[in-house]
Amino acid sequence: MEQHLFFESQGQRLLGVLHRPDGRMRSGGLVFLHGWAGYRIGPHQMFTKLARRAAAQGFCCLRFDFRGRGDSEGDAEAATLSTMIEDTLAAGAYFRDATGLRRLALIGDCSGSEVAIGAAPLMEGCDSLVLWSAPIVGADRTQAESAKRSAILKQYWRKLLRAETWRKLLAGRLQGGMIRKTILRGGRGAGEEGAASDADIDWLGRFDEFQGERLFIYGGNDPTRAACVEHYESLCNRARRPFERHIVEGSNHAFYALRWEDEVIRTSLEWLQQQYPT
């Protein structure tokens, strides 16, 4: 069963979708956290697909839109990682009340993974994280952002050599402003530039404080992968926690191919089934 519903965060209504299994429930549920530019369906509907497959395996799941995104109330321009963490805590409280489950996992995509790391030690019952393409938190991102910018420049250079690109240019169908903005920002969205409130978050402290299990999943061709994997392996070693990772060979940052998408969903679900038996 899939139920559309509303719950509140800081006085504003957030839209969510609650998935309930037909048969026996597992001992923990799943709450999904989308990235800056997304909403509750996830990248190319990966959250929807995973939630439905998970519900068929006995998981209760909650997908929702952060404030200012999708069909939730709020101003998108006012969104920060801090407000997204507040929304996540509200979602977790609602989910526990609605399902009666006391344990849950957070599943984050890109910036949603940052939110999961920031929210997990503050959330009652959260004991597992599945982190897709998690950016670096609590450390210098120069190396990862430089690799991402270089990959973007190479991508646009290849497009520049295509006849189709020149046809779009001559027809006035090329969005030069958007391309210029993408190159200048290195692929980061406006919200990912950072906010003053986010600077007060003790990311490393929260990472160390969380004593649950974590699974990191990256695309093999994600330009930020090497720096991110090195960073999180170091943090897990420092916290004396296992570093579990899965690399989807050949995949880009957003897993934009059916075989990559299926591998991410299947790997995530198999890992979660181990964490939460029926």
WOPE-V684684 format. One record per pair of residues at least 6 apart in sequence whose ideal C-beta (glycine too) atoms are under 7 Angstrom apart, sorted by the first residue. I is the first residue (numbers start at 1). J is the second residue. D is the distance in Angstrom with one decimal. If there is no record, write none. Layout:
i:I j:J d:D
i:I j:J d:D
This chain:
i:1 j:20 d:4.7
i:2 j:17 d:5.8
i:2 j:19 d:5.5
i:3 j:18 d:4.7
i:4 j:15 d:6.9
i:4 j:17 d:5.6
i:5 j:16 d:5.5
i:5 j:18 d:5.9
i:6 j:13 d:4.6
i:6 j:14 d:6.7
i:6 j:15 d:5.9
i:7 j:14 d:5.8
i:7 j:16 d:6.3
i:7 j:90 d:6.4
i:7 j:91 d:7.0
i:7 j:94 d:4.1
i:8 j:90 d:6.7
i:9 j:67 d:6.3
i:9 j:86 d:5.9
i:9 j:87 d:4.5
i:9 j:90 d:3.8
i:10 j:86 d:5.8
i:12 j:67 d:5.6
i:12 j:73 d:4.1
i:12 j:74 d:5.0
i:13 j:72 d:6.7
i:13 j:73 d:4.9
i:14 j:64 d:5.4
i:14 j:65 d:6.2
i:14 j:67 d:6.6
i:14 j:72 d:4.3
i:14 j:87 d:6.2
i:15 j:64 d:6.5
i:15 j:65 d:5.2
i:15 j:70 d:6.4
i:15 j:71 d:4.2
i:15 j:72 d:5.1
i:16 j:62 d:5.5
i:16 j:63 d:6.4
i:16 j:64 d:3.5
i:16 j:91 d:6.9
i:17 j:40 d:6.2
i:17 j:63 d:4.8
i:18 j:62 d:5.5
i:18 j:98 d:6.3
i:19 j:51 d:4.9
i:19 j:52 d:6.8
i:19 j:55 d:4.2
i:19 j:60 d:6.6
i:19 j:61 d:4.1
i:20 j:55 d:6.8
i:20 j:60 d:5.6
i:21 j:55 d:4.9
i:21 j:58 d:4.8
i:21 j:59 d:6.5
i:21 j:60 d:6.8
i:23 j:58 d:6.5
i:24 j:58 d:5.7
i:24 j:278 d:5.0
i:25 j:58 d:5.6
i:25 j:60 d:6.0
i:26 j:58 d:4.3
i:26 j:59 d:5.3
i:26 j:276 d:4.4
i:26 j:277 d:6.7
i:26 j:278 d:5.3
i:27 j:103 d:5.9
i:27 j:276 d:4.8
i:27 j:277 d:6.1
i:28 j:101 d:6.3
i:28 j:103 d:3.8
i:28 j:104 d:5.6
i:28 j:105 d:6.0
i:28 j:275 d:6.5
i:28 j:276 d:3.7
i:29 j:59 d:6.2
i:29 j:60 d:4.0
i:29 j:61 d:6.5
i:29 j:95 d:6.1
i:29 j:99 d:5.7
i:29 j:101 d:4.7
i:29 j:104 d:4.8
i:30 j:54 d:5.9
i:30 j:59 d:5.4
i:30 j:61 d:4.5
i:30 j:104 d:6.9
i:30 j:105 d:5.4
i:30 j:107 d:5.8
i:30 j:272 d:6.9
i:31 j:62 d:4.9
i:31 j:91 d:5.6
i:31 j:92 d:6.0
i:31 j:95 d:5.7
i:31 j:104 d:5.7
i:31 j:106 d:5.5
i:32 j:42 d:6.6
i:32 j:47 d:4.6
i:32 j:51 d:6.7
i:32 j:61 d:6.9
i:32 j:62 d:6.9
i:32 j:63 d:4.5
i:32 j:107 d:5.0
i:33 j:88 d:6.1
i:33 j:106 d:6.0
i:33 j:107 d:6.7
i:33 j:108 d:4.2
i:33 j:112 d:3.5
i:33 j:115 d:5.1
i:33 j:116 d:5.6
i:34 j:40 d:6.3
i:34 j:42 d:5.7
i:34 j:47 d:6.7
i:34 j:109 d:6.0
i:34 j:112 d:5.2
i:35 j:109 d:5.0
i:35 j:110 d:3.8
i:35 j:111 d:4.4
i:35 j:112 d:5.0
i:36 j:111 d:4.7
i:36 j:189 d:4.5
i:36 j:191 d:4.8
i:36 j:192 d:5.6
i:37 j:189 d:5.5
i:38 j:109 d:6.9
i:39 j:65 d:4.8
i:39 j:69 d:4.9
i:39 j:70 d:3.2
i:40 j:47 d:6.6
i:40 j:63 d:4.2
i:40 j:64 d:5.5
i:40 j:65 d:5.0
i:40 j:70 d:5.6
i:41 j:47 d:5.7
i:41 j:48 d:4.9
i:42 j:48 d:6.6
i:42 j:109 d:5.8
i:43 j:109 d:6.0
i:43 j:254 d:4.9
i:44 j:256 d:6.8
i:44 j:261 d:6.8
i:46 j:261 d:5.9
i:46 j:264 d:6.9
i:46 j:265 d:6.5
i:47 j:63 d:5.3
i:49 j:265 d:6.0
i:50 j:265 d:4.8
i:50 j:268 d:6.3
i:50 j:269 d:6.6
i:51 j:61 d:4.1
i:51 j:63 d:5.7
i:53 j:265 d:6.5
i:53 j:269 d:6.0
i:54 j:61 d:5.5
i:54 j:269 d:5.9
i:55 j:61 d:5.9
i:57 j:269 d:6.7
i:57 j:273 d:6.4
i:58 j:278 d:5.2
i:60 j:99 d:4.6
i:60 j:101 d:6.2
i:62 j:91 d:6.1
i:62 j:95 d:4.8
i:64 j:91 d:5.4
i:65 j:71 d:5.7
i:65 j:72 d:4.0
i:66 j:72 d:6.5
i:66 j:79 d:6.3
i:66 j:84 d:5.1
i:66 j:87 d:5.0
i:67 j:73 d:6.6
i:67 j:74 d:3.1
i:67 j:79 d:6.2
i:67 j:83 d:5.9
i:67 j:87 d:5.7
i:68 j:74 d:3.9
i:68 j:75 d:5.1
i:68 j:76 d:3.6
i:68 j:78 d:6.4
i:68 j:79 d:4.8
i:69 j:76 d:6.3
i:79 j:191 d:5.7
i:80 j:191 d:7.0
i:80 j:195 d:3.9
i:80 j:197 d:5.5
i:80 j:198 d:5.5
i:81 j:114 d:5.8
i:81 j:115 d:6.1
i:81 j:118 d:6.4
i:81 j:198 d:4.6
i:81 j:201 d:7.0
i:82 j:195 d:6.9
i:82 j:197 d:4.2
i:82 j:198 d:5.5
i:82 j:201 d:6.8
i:84 j:115 d:4.5
i:85 j:115 d:5.6
i:85 j:118 d:4.7
i:85 j:119 d:4.7
i:88 j:115 d:5.6
i:88 j:119 d:4.2
i:89 j:119 d:5.9
i:89 j:122 d:6.1
i:89 j:123 d:5.8
i:92 j:104 d:6.3
i:92 j:123 d:4.6
i:92 j:126 d:6.6
i:95 j:104 d:6.3
i:96 j:102 d:6.6
i:96 j:125 d:6.2
i:102 j:125 d:4.9
i:103 j:125 d:5.1
i:103 j:127 d:5.8
i:103 j:276 d:6.8
i:104 j:125 d:5.4
i:104 j:126 d:5.6
i:105 j:128 d:3.8
i:105 j:129 d:6.7
i:105 j:130 d:6.3
i:105 j:272 d:6.1
i:105 j:275 d:6.7
i:106 j:116 d:4.1
i:106 j:119 d:6.8
i:106 j:120 d:6.1
i:106 j:126 d:6.1
i:106 j:129 d:5.4
i:107 j:130 d:4.5
i:107 j:268 d:6.8
i:108 j:115 d:6.0
i:108 j:116 d:3.8
i:108 j:131 d:5.5
i:108 j:132 d:6.7
i:109 j:132 d:4.6
i:109 j:133 d:6.6
i:110 j:132 d:6.9
i:110 j:133 d:4.9
i:110 j:135 d:6.7
i:111 j:135 d:6.9
i:111 j:192 d:6.4
i:113 j:131 d:4.0
i:113 j:132 d:6.4
i:113 j:133 d:6.9
i:113 j:134 d:3.5
i:114 j:134 d:6.9
i:114 j:135 d:5.9
i:114 j:137 d:5.5
i:116 j:129 d:5.2
i:116 j:131 d:6.2
i:117 j:137 d:5.7
i:117 j:203 d:6.8
i:117 j:206 d:6.3
i:117 j:207 d:5.9
i:118 j:201 d:5.7
i:118 j:203 d:6.8
i:118 j:206 d:5.7
i:120 j:126 d:5.0
i:120 j:129 d:5.9
i:120 j:210 d:4.5
i:120 j:212 d:6.8
i:121 j:206 d:5.0
i:121 j:209 d:4.0
i:121 j:210 d:4.5
i:126 j:212 d:6.6
i:127 j:212 d:3.8
i:128 j:212 d:5.3
i:128 j:213 d:4.9
i:128 j:275 d:4.9
i:129 j:212 d:6.7
i:129 j:214 d:4.6
i:130 j:215 d:5.0
i:130 j:268 d:5.0
i:130 j:271 d:6.9
i:130 j:272 d:6.8
i:131 j:214 d:6.5
i:131 j:215 d:6.9
i:131 j:216 d:5.1
i:131 j:217 d:7.0
i:132 j:217 d:5.1
i:132 j:264 d:6.5
i:133 j:218 d:6.0
i:133 j:219 d:6.9
i:133 j:222 d:6.2
i:133 j:253 d:5.3
i:134 j:216 d:6.0
i:134 j:228 d:6.4
i:134 j:232 d:7.0
i:135 j:141 d:7.0
i:135 j:224 d:6.9
i:135 j:228 d:6.8
i:136 j:144 d:5.7
i:136 j:227 d:6.6
i:136 j:228 d:5.7
i:136 j:231 d:4.9
i:137 j:203 d:4.2
i:138 j:203 d:3.3
i:138 j:204 d:4.1
i:138 j:207 d:6.8
i:139 j:231 d:5.9
i:143 j:227 d:4.5
i:144 j:224 d:4.1
i:144 j:227 d:4.0
i:144 j:228 d:6.1
i:145 j:186 d:5.3
i:147 j:223 d:4.1
i:147 j:224 d:5.9
i:147 j:227 d:6.7
i:148 j:186 d:5.7
i:148 j:187 d:5.2
i:148 j:223 d:4.9
i:148 j:224 d:5.4
i:149 j:186 d:4.0
i:149 j:187 d:6.9
i:150 j:223 d:6.9
i:151 j:223 d:3.9
i:152 j:182 d:6.5
i:152 j:183 d:6.4
i:152 j:186 d:6.8
i:152 j:187 d:5.2
i:153 j:183 d:6.9
i:156 j:179 d:6.8
i:156 j:183 d:7.0
i:159 j:165 d:5.0
i:168 j:174 d:4.6
i:207 j:235 d:5.5
i:207 j:239 d:6.6
i:208 j:239 d:4.7
i:213 j:275 d:6.2
i:214 j:244 d:6.4
i:215 j:244 d:4.9
i:215 j:246 d:6.9
i:215 j:271 d:5.0
i:216 j:232 d:5.8
i:216 j:244 d:6.8
i:216 j:245 d:4.4
i:217 j:246 d:4.9
i:217 j:248 d:6.8
i:217 j:264 d:5.7
i:217 j:267 d:6.4
i:217 j:268 d:6.9
i:218 j:225 d:4.4
i:218 j:228 d:6.5
i:218 j:229 d:6.4
i:218 j:247 d:5.7
i:219 j:225 d:6.6
i:219 j:248 d:5.2
i:219 j:251 d:3.3
i:219 j:252 d:5.1
i:219 j:253 d:5.7
i:219 j:255 d:6.0
i:219 j:260 d:6.8
i:220 j:247 d:5.1
i:220 j:248 d:6.1
i:220 j:249 d:4.3
i:220 j:250 d:5.5
i:220 j:251 d:5.8
i:221 j:250 d:6.0
i:221 j:251 d:6.1
i:221 j:252 d:5.4
i:222 j:252 d:6.1
i:222 j:253 d:4.3
i:229 j:245 d:6.3
i:232 j:243 d:6.6
i:233 j:243 d:4.8
i:236 j:242 d:6.7
i:236 j:243 d:3.8
i:237 j:243 d:6.9
i:246 j:267 d:5.0
i:248 j:255 d:6.3
i:248 j:260 d:5.1
i:248 j:263 d:5.2
i:248 j:264 d:6.1
i:251 j:257 d:6.9
i:251 j:260 d:4.0
i:255 j:261 d:5.1
i:255 j:264 d:5.2
